[in-house]
Amino acid sequence: MNNFYTLTVYEKGAEVIQMLHTLLGEEQFQAGMKLYTRPP
């Protein structure tokens, strides 16, 4: 496990975000992102 941060790791993260967007729809996804990124 020399280089854990390979292109595959970043691509997988992007795919997970895309999957959530597809499953939730635009409005729910945006609402969730606002909650996730708001300050504590």
Phi, psi and omega in degrees: 000063181294306185234093184289328184270069179267174179303324181300320180297315181291321178295321180296319177300317179296322179294322179295317178298316179298320179297315178298318179299317180293317182291320186273331187090164186300310185296312181293323179297313180297320178297317178295320179294322177297317178295319183292323186264359180287152179294152180292000000 
